[in-house]
Amino acid sequence: MKSILIALWGAIFLVFPSVDSPARDLTMEARAAFKYLNQIREQAGMIPFKWNPILQRSSANHAGYLSKNRIITHVQNPAKIGYTGAYPSDRALREGYHARIVTENHSTGDGDSLASVDGLMGAIYHRFGFLDFSKDEIGIAITKADRGINVVYNMGNTRLNRFCETAPTLREGHYYQDFCKQAKRVAVNLVDKLEIQTKEKNPDIVVWPPKGGTEIPVVFYEEIPDPLPTLSVSGYPVSIQFNPVVYSNVKLLSFKLFEQKQEGWVEVEPFLTMQKSNDPNQKFSDGEFALFPLNRLEWGKEYQARARYQHDGRRFDYEWSFTTRKLSHPLFKIAAEGESLRVTSDKTYYVYIPPGNNRPFIRQLGVESPYSVQVNVDWEDRNTIRMSLSGHTCQPSRFQLDGGRTFTVTIAETDNQNDNQRYPKNKSNPCK
């Protein structure tokens, strides 16, 4: 018998372990993330980010700090290796940026930069960071982590940075303190005007997933800070943002999600609607709203979001639809309590283990298989693995999960995947 061990390592978001190639071009990966992120902004109807080399350098400094110290944080400690400034704005100013309006996203442990972007878009606070109406430029940098990569994104505003380069210090009147690097006090009306000019370039309303979106993920795990501190896994969040230039006093009246079924649109329940008043971490702004399905969504299904809101004494309805990603291979749904699965050789399958028994997701997976059987396993998400077996028939491989849970997989002439999702153990002959 031979055995393999696959661990799902925790980080800010969903983490897929990977092996870094010595020849890996992390600069090109950063550019790929930039291109992909702008495609997402385009889907949302927003103006694209411009690439800013100063923000790229400040991102690189922080990515290096994270790798050298093997930690996850937005705040640097001057006592640690690679310190270049406590906060993102400090690090950007050190590299030559002029305005203290720099925000930061980062992820760790992803296999590539596109997975990093996807993970951050699934995490509501970081999603709002990427879809900020007032941000129009970015720098991205990547360093190797213990597993996977660290990716840091620094975002700013082109107009405000240019203004701060030559802004005079205000002697009297309403001012922002320490907004610019050179000027200690700058006029509120000038700063607000420039910020509004950027916001006006963006749509009145931004939603995610986007209208007509496809290949949308079905699940959300934990984020730091955590918007759902009592849940470790839920459905992919749906969000709507109102541009403050247009909606200065918007009130959300209802926000619901529906799944397309044979009988028509069926409301997804249970769910939680989050806004500034009930955000546990006080990160939402007045015009940001999210709907969290408390159970994961279904693969390959069409969903419709319906928001009703009030603005200037009038009520409006806003509806849009999207489709979740369809699995490309057969799916086994099991409880991981001794089930016996049969598969055909060299064919890929998914195995989904639902949350339960105080185990919201898989933390560790071991596989014992005969030498005559080759097992290939990868992660789809924290509750779903993707596997294929090749080799001799009728010889079972044993899958062991944390908590003592097990199931077996045997190569046979035909598989036993079925709509009832029941796979009892057959003690007499595993191939029948």
Buried (B, 14 or more C-beta within 10 A) or exposed (E): EEEEEBBBBBBBBBBBBBEEEEEBEBEEBBBBBBBBBBEBBEBBBBBBBBBBEBBBBBBBBBBBBBBEBEEBEBEBEEEEEBBBBEBBBBBBBBBBBBBBBBBBBBBBBBBBBBBBBBBBBBBBBBBBBBBBBBBBBBBBBBBEBEBBBBBBBBBBBBBBBEBBBEBEEBEEEEBBEEBBBEBEBBBBEBBEEBBBBBBEEBBEBBBBBBBEBEEBBBBBBBBBEBBBEEBBBBBBBBBBBBBBBBBEEBEBEEBBBBBBEEEEBEEBEEBBBBBEEEBEEEBBBBBBBBBBBBBBBBBEBBBBBBBBBEBEEEEEEBEBBBBBBEBEEBBBBBBBBEBBBBBBBEBBBBBBBBBEEEBBBBBEBBBBBBEEBBBEBEBBBBBBBBBBBBBEBEBBBBBBBBEEBBBBBBBBEEBBBEEEEEBEEBEEEBBE
